Every structure is written in structure tokens, then in C-alpha cells.
Amino acid sequence: MKWTIEKATDLYGIKRWGADYFSIDDNGDVVVSPFGSDIDTKISLLELIHEIEERGHSMPVLLRIENILGSQIKLLHETFRKAIKESNYNGSFKGVFPVKVNQQEQVIEAISQFGKDYNHGLEAGSKSELIAAISMLDNRDACLICNGYKDEEFIDLGLFAIKMGYQLFFVVEVPGEIDLIIDRAKLHKITPNLGLRIKLSTQAEGKWSESGGESSVFGLTMSHVVNVLDKLKAENMLDCLQLLHYHIGSQIPNISDIRAGAMEASRLYEELVKEGAPMGFIDLGGGLAVDYDGSNSNTSSSRNYSIEEYCTDIVESIITVLDKNSIAHPTIITESGRAIVAYSSILLFNILDVSSFAPPAIPEVLPESANDLLENLLATYNMVSVKDLQECCNDALYYRSQARQLFKHGQISIRERALAENLVQHIMIKMSQIAKDLEHVPSDVQKITKLVYDIYYGNFSLFQSLPDVWAIDQIMPTMPVHRLGEEPTRSAIISDITCDCDGKLDNFPDILQQANTLRLHPLKDDEEYYLGVFLVGAYQETLGDLHNLFGDTNVVSIHVNENGSYNILREVEGDSVEDVLSYVEYDIRGIKTRLKDLAEDSVRRGFITARERKSILNTFNEGLRGYTYFEKE
Ligand SMILES: *Cc1c(COP(=O)(O)O)cnc(C)c1O
């Protein structure tokens, strides 16, 4: 069977998770379509990698395609507009981007720019995020939502933003906050816009289910709400209460949870209106999920709904509840973070080396003195076939444990033991080749054939660049970005270059095949092999850490024009060794002085010459200035 681009497309599921932004061209390269299906503009990632390397930036590189942010904002707004129109909803939609999902200046700036046409605002959960948000948002028709715990300073910042004409809402998260807001508002004589964050009883499935429901640490209980209402009435400030907010978790895989949350919140909204609050806004928080594994299912790395369904179900849920009592339809706000930014960033890295699962060839004849056990293993090897799979598996495992026992007791030599292990590995390979074409594979056989893979060493740190893969087993789509016209003949896992055995990618969004390995191409001597990890724009950048002192990667941002040309907008150098050492409080001058003294001492003791001292110190100094990742000479 001939290998084709279509087969590669299927194997890596790029159409399933790529949301029209990624595909494979006729050269077998992954191409990006930053405008989705709207405009047929395609950029080859391999070409971009060459451009980036020619400019002197080594892999790994985090590539940001700014236009995808614009495309996702447009998609969210236009889909809501359509749902609103089709359902005859009388309110409008306003989105905000939660800064915590990607705080990088260039991302926030691009979102504010692209969001202008839609009055897309920002959500801040801390003082730092609020200051960043105000400085980036000059559109007074966009909303600023303040969540999180608020001290006097946070509240003052928000009040001054209101005075400067911003549509800013303080969302009361904990009962005590309301007193402080009332005090500061009176002091500055500024009328605040208030919202209440409610603890819904609806609990969403997925990895973040604790954010919602009764066990959530955030939000007001029903009696807190009653208290706040009474307080506002007593202060004559009920007029300030305009917004109801909830957030039942990020990456909500099941649409029925989204619907249930919207219904419950609408009921509460209705009650607040009946209590006499002006209201006008319902803020449903985040949760719109990304289909990372492309399975379109109710699993934690996926979602069982489309964005159309998301918007329609929210609009209809609100209508269903509010129309019963003729309550006016509010402006809908959502705080989608992940769905807006995930697609825009790709982690690109090269493969440094491969450790193949390739045992030495079986000798033509076994040594004469060979233990019977080896004869038996060879016979097992020759017997492996579809019909005897289970039996051969049992035998191989039995003889292997025998070999290990005999070795322990000094009855076979290291050479015989090596040959035994070697034969077992050949049996495993033969079995996995047979198993590939079988519909049903016995579970014991599955277990051992799962171990037949190569290890590809990637030039990146999982802990720095893909922290959610490590921390919460998030699946991120990973694939080669070129050579896709060639059949990928190896099964592999990918190890990063930290010395941590958790630093590996061995869980892939491959719903058709074994998902613990990824099919890759054998390395070529004269050519780099590049892989991409896709959909990494949300949450990964600031959650990453300095494990083994691998620092921030280089970041390159591009803006694509409709005719397919592009501008490299920003190139941010990743951390140098000096940078990461200073993050862990090393004094670089002190390091340099100590290295000088050590080298001088070595000269004095006669280990090195004065001239060698100079070149050794040069190497150390260059090392300090260099990239923390593997660099090509
Ligand atoms: C984290 C968070 C969000 C973003 O959620 P996504 O699932 O990324 O859209 C929105 N609102 C609040 C209050 C959050 O804490």
C-alpha cells in the first residue's frame, strides 16, 4: 500500500484537532492557514523554521501566529451573533479575555487590537493583571472584569479606571470584599459597577471540576448573596449591582454541563432582578474547551460539542429561563481564554538523537555450549505467528524470567543472558508487526508489544514548555512538521533533555492507533528532523518552570498578510545560562570571580598554563551568555 499525504493526515489527526488552521501540503510539510477556511493563505512551517534559524535563533522556538488570535476572536463573536439572531435573543454578546491564560505583552496587545471591532475586553484576577490590562486596552466600549481577591489598592485601581471611562466591573468573590469596595467608593466618590460571583451547584466534568460546584473555593453561597443584597440596600447602592458571574471550570468537555450551568445562573439572575437590582449582564466565565485530541468526545482533552452548539445552547438556556417571567435578556459575557489562544502557538524543536529498539541480529547458529533455554527461545521466535501469539508470549516471558534467575545464581554468563534478552526483543518485534494488522490483540501481547519503541530525544524541556503535559496529563497534538509524504516507519516516544524520567511525551491524540507511541521517520544523516507540538498557546508559558535550569525558549511572532507574505514581528531571545542562574539567586559577578580564582589556583598548582587559563575562562564566559538548550556549532 502506497503511503500518501492523506494517510499522514489521518494518522496524525491534523484535520480533527487543527480547526482549519493546520494541514499538510503536497510537499509533505505542515502548513498554517491563519485565516482558517475564510482565506486560502498557507505558510509552510519548515520554511519558517529555516527563516528563523537563518536569523540566528536556535531551536526550540515558540512560534506565535498572531492572526490566529484574530481569527478565533472573530469566530467566537460571529458565532454568538448568529445564535443571538436565530434565537431572537434581545441582548448582545461581549467577550473578555482572561489575562491569566497568556499574560505575555504581545499576546494581550494583539488581542486588544484584533478585539477592537468586537469590543472584546479583558479579565484580570490580580493587581498586576489589572494594570497590564488597563495599559493595553484603550477601547472604552470593551469590558474590564475584575475577579480575584481584592485589597484596597486593587479596588482603587479599578475605581480610577471607572472614572477614566472604562466599563469595569468588580466581581465580588468573597463576602468580606463588599465592605471594602463600598468604603473605597465612598472615599473616592466614584460609583462602582458591581457583579457577584456565585457558587453554582452545577459541577462540570473534566480536570477542573473543583472550580465549580459546592466544593469550589470561589464564589458566594446563597446566604452570602442575600447578605450582600441587604448591605447594598442599606447603603442605597443596589443600583450598582449589574452583573452575575460564575465559572464552573476550564476545558469543560460535556455540553450538558454548560447548559446546566447557564440555566442555574439564569434562575439566579432572575432572582437578582426581582430583588430590584438593575442587572443587565450575565458572565458565564470560561470553560469553552479545545479538542486537543481530535476525538470530539466527552473526555478531558476533548469536547463533545462545536462552538456553534456552545453559543446556541447558552443563548437558548437563558431565554428558556428568563422568558417564563418576562425578564429582559441581558448582555452575555464569556471569559474564554483557552479557546482564544491555544491555536496560536506552536512549540518547534529538533531531534538530537534516537535510541532505537533494535537488538543485534540473531546469530545464525547458537554457541554449542548454549543453555537449552536459548534453544527454546529461538524455537519460540521461529514459531511466532497469528495463531500462536498468546502461547509464544507466555513462553517468551517464562524463558526470560528463567534466564534472569539462572544468571542470578551464576549458571549462565553475561553473554548468554544478553543473547536471551536479545531473542526476547526479537520476539517482541515480530509480535508487534503481526499485531499491527490484527483487530483483536490478546492483552498480554498488547502489553509487551507496547514496549517496542524508539526513544527520540527532543531539544526542549517539558517542564518549561509543556507543564500541563507533566502536571495534569494534558494531551497536546505532536507531529513531524515535514517529510509527511514519506511513511513514518518507527514507533517512538519523545524524551526531552532534562534528566527527569517524567520529561517525556508518551501520550498522543491518536484515537485510531496505540496512543502511547507516535509514528516517526528514521533520522537522516544530513538533515535535521523537526517536530511541532501544537495548540500550546494557553496556560503553558508562565506555568513552566526552570527544571534542570532550562529557561524560556526563543519566541518568534509572525503576522501573516492575506496574500501569504508575512512579517516577523518580534523575536524574543530565550533565557541565557546567566539569566537562569540569576533567577535562582546566583550572583553572576561572583560566579565569574570564583571561576577566575579557581583557574588561577590551577595555574599555580601546575595543572594548566596561563594561556590555557585564558581559553578555559573564555569558554566559561561564552557558556554563561549562551542559550540553555542544545545549540548547533
Ligand atoms: C481561568 C479562568 C477563565 C478562563 O477559562 P478558559 O477555560 O481558559 O476559557 C475564565 N474565568 C475565570 C474566572 C477563570 O478563573
Ligand as a Chemical Component Dictionary entry (heavy atoms), coordinates in Angstrom:
data_LIG
# 
_chem_comp.id                   LIG 
_chem_comp.type                 NON-POLYMER 
_chem_comp.pdbx_formal_charge   0 
_chem_comp.three_letter_code    LIG 
# 
loop_
_chem_comp_atom.comp_id 
_chem_comp_atom.atom_id 
_chem_comp_atom.alt_atom_id 
_chem_comp_atom.type_symbol 
_chem_comp_atom.charge 
_chem_comp_atom.model_Cartn_x 
_chem_comp_atom.model_Cartn_y 
_chem_comp_atom.model_Cartn_z 
_chem_comp_atom.pdbx_ordinal 
LIG C1 C1 C 0 -9.254  30.548 34.280 1  
LIG C2 C2 C 0 -10.478 31.323 34.182 2  
LIG C3 C3 C 0 -11.061 31.586 32.941 3  
LIG C4 C4 C 0 -10.546 31.002 31.643 4  
LIG O1 O1 O 0 -11.072 29.751 31.389 5  
LIG P1 P1 P 0 -10.875 29.023 29.956 6  
LIG O2 O2 O 0 -11.391 27.686 30.174 7  
LIG O3 O3 O 0 -9.427  29.084 29.654 8  
LIG O4 O4 O 0 -11.658 29.760 28.952 9  
LIG C5 C5 C 0 -12.178 32.394 32.897 10 
LIG N1 N1 N 0 -12.690 32.932 34.028 11 
LIG C6 C6 C 0 -12.163 32.686 35.249 12 
LIG C7 C7 C 0 -12.777 33.277 36.443 13 
LIG C8 C8 C 0 -11.047 31.873 35.373 14 
LIG O5 O5 O 0 -10.557 31.606 36.568 15 
# 
loop_
_chem_comp_bond.comp_id 
_chem_comp_bond.atom_id_1 
_chem_comp_bond.atom_id_2 
_chem_comp_bond.value_order 
_chem_comp_bond.pdbx_ordinal 
LIG C1 C2 SING 1  
LIG C2 C3 SING 2  
LIG C2 C8 DOUB 3  
LIG C3 C4 SING 4  
LIG C3 C5 DOUB 5  
LIG C4 O1 SING 6  
LIG O1 P1 SING 7  
LIG P1 O2 DOUB 8  
LIG P1 O3 SING 9  
LIG P1 O4 SING 10 
LIG C5 N1 SING 11 
LIG N1 C6 DOUB 12 
LIG C6 C7 SING 13 
LIG C6 C8 SING 14 
LIG C8 O5 SING 15 
# 
